[in-house]
Amino acid sequence: MSYQIQLASVATPEADLDVFPFMNKLRQESGGQPPSALLKRFHDALVALFPDTPWSEGHFAGDAGRLSVTYRRDEVMPHVLHLAGQLGLTVVDNQSGEVHRPALYQVVLEGPAPGVELGEAARRLAALMRKPITEMLALLSGGRRTIVKKGVLRAQAQHYVDALKERAGCHATLNLESGREIGQAPPPPSPPQARPPVAKRAPAAAGLSLEPAEATTAMPPLSRREPEPEMVAARDSGADPGLYILADGLRLTIYASVLYVAASYFIRGLAGWPAPVLAISVTALAMAAVYRLAKGAGSNIVMRILAVAFMIIPLANILVLLLMIRRAK
């Protein structure tokens, strides 16, 4: 069973419950755009660490990315989190619903850059910040360290540092904010095992693909669930396997609707045990349909369980079903 994560190279909402809708919207807006520079650096660094590409699917476009790790998860995930933290990427765990946010930085102004006179640096900084030159002289003199920007990602903070050096002739440094520390780098991954070669697939037309160049043909452990044949066929043809899950959920929704109409017509004439059995069957089929729709739409396990639970509440079940169909569309 694959381990699915999402990545974002832009700032995400502070509340974890708002992150998943934000990621869905970010993926839709990214479309077929080329991946951002940060996602490309992340991709290149991860492939360098794991040349055997232990993932079944990965796609980066714009500021959004997704990755499905199929094996060596215990080795891959620590490196994913560490690389993302260094580059300022947010990692969203689709299984646990946990959001791993990157460290935030402060930009600290420390004085004129080496070789730049105090008066010249103050004049250029005053023009850049549109402040009086006397105020900038006081800011740069006496060995003062002044925080000029805080709560920004590393890439954005480095942009401020470079701008202060190039445009104002000032020296600035980065400081980690408290509560957002970067952990130590995980140990190097073990050498990949030999895998038999297979025919290479054509590269994706848009975005940055993390598709493996090779695929194993060894039998999986008995405890691992075999993937659906339709999903394997969709993956091998280059399509999104999630579309199969959405189609299956919509098909179950149609079955549940037809069974509901039939049940509402015949249930009054039924007596004894057939009536509750028919009602339970309709509810169970609707729960399965909502679960498949939520899974195909990218909802985490908590949201799937909540959607299924709401199916036993009158009126709420209709709203949840309509919401899931809208997300699937």
Disulfide bonds with the S-S distance in Angstrom:
none
